Amino acid sequence: MVSMESRFFKILIYFLVFFCGFANLAIEIIGPRLFASLFGNTTEIWAIIISVTLIGISVGYAIGGRINKGIIIKIIPVILIFNAFWLIALSWIIWEFPSSFIVSIMGVNNVIIVTALLSFFIPSILFSIISPLAISVLTITQQRIGNVYAVGTIGSVVGALSAAFWFIPWVGLSASLQIFAIILIVLALFFIPIRMQFVGLICLLLVIISPVPTYQWTNRGSAYLLNQSEGYYQTIRVYSDNQTFIRLHLGPTYETEMDLTTKEPHFGYAIQMVNLAGNVKDKKILVIGGAGHTQSRSLEKRGAFVTEVEIDPIVAKISDEYFGKINGKVVIQDGRTFLEQTTEKFDFILVDAYNGPASIPSQLTTKEFFEAANKSLNPSGIIIYNFIGVPSGPKSNSYKAFSATISSVFQYAYVSSDNGYSPMNLIFLGSESPLDINFAQLPKDDAVLTDDKNPIDIYFDEARDSIYFHK
């Protein structure tokens, strides 16, 4: 046990404050990714986890400020060890609690809220308790109080950046939590009396050997898991039956499927999008959303010159490895940003981009996005857009708002279906020239989505059925 009078003790306290800030914010960044493996990467998940974390921090500060100074050194290792085991349990809570049965009873959002409370509320309390305890055991001066808060805040910044750029893509989700748990136990050992060190060492061993979930769905029907990786935005899984098809999942939903014999898209909507482009020989086509390269490859086979924009470099790498590279240019960038910056003109723009179950990135749904797309099309060019929504009834808000938005930009706008009360793939077309096609013209009687005012995430949540969760 380190002497409280030593210089090393003060350094240790400051490092403890730094690491607690580091780990707390790193876990807040990792948390939505843990959920994304099951529920997708939605705004609601981020809001829920941030809210739970902030409430936990407030509670932790309040509790820490009320702990008697005489027992602080004794209670610090207890807090650290308990928190370490909770971090190990956290992965299992998220992986096991939201079963299909529970989701069907409680609904998706309620399950997310309860799971977030079970997972993140206690750790955020325990991490934030440390700062007021550190202030109590250090010499109380205004400067040192400021130092404690500054060190904790710097730790939070470093933790958030490290989680986003290193832990998530290169270490892994559960493995990162296990590393944090190990560090907590090691720190606890400095505060445990010599005669009790064996207890801390046993706890350290248990944390090291504790199994963590892999988040692998080994089999999906007749398909077998070929690869699972953490991308920058979602968990990426590749499945195949090794005979007829290969399929790529992002988070909980499948994004694309390719026929292994013909190398053509397997999903009906993807085939329809390619066919709607018609004779594409020598045409310039932009594809936004490059999972599996399936539509890009099919268009190239028909003679098109394809530029594909994919936001996640790991998705592009895995698509190259398992589905095969395309001849055209692959740009790693957000589709909206690409359109805003490019000076190229295209004959067709195909959009098939998702960040969760039936959820399109909001920046790809606004009037400003379609204006940028229109600017990048040749005068007779067409945008072909895959959208999952409900055309009729109380769940049709996303469909109506999206329709009104496209219609506000393109003189002629169409949709593959304008009737139905459950989520379905809908193909939207927009052009400045009339199209000879057996599609319905879009309704225009709704508010237009803009960058300034865009409730599309709420509308998507309304349209989704709670049964989309499967594990």
Helices and strands as residue ranges (DSSP letters): H 7-39, H 43-64, G 69-71, H 72-96, H 100-106, H 108-116, I 117-121, H 122-137, H 142-162, I 163-171, H 173-189, G 194-196, H 197-209, E 219-220, E 223-230, E 235-240, E 245-250, E 253-259, H 268-276, E 284-288, G 291-293, H 294-301, E 305-310, H 313-323, E 329-332, H 335-341, E 346-351, G 362-364, H 367-375, E 377-389, H 397-407, E 412-415, E 424-431, E 440-441, H 456-463, G 466-468
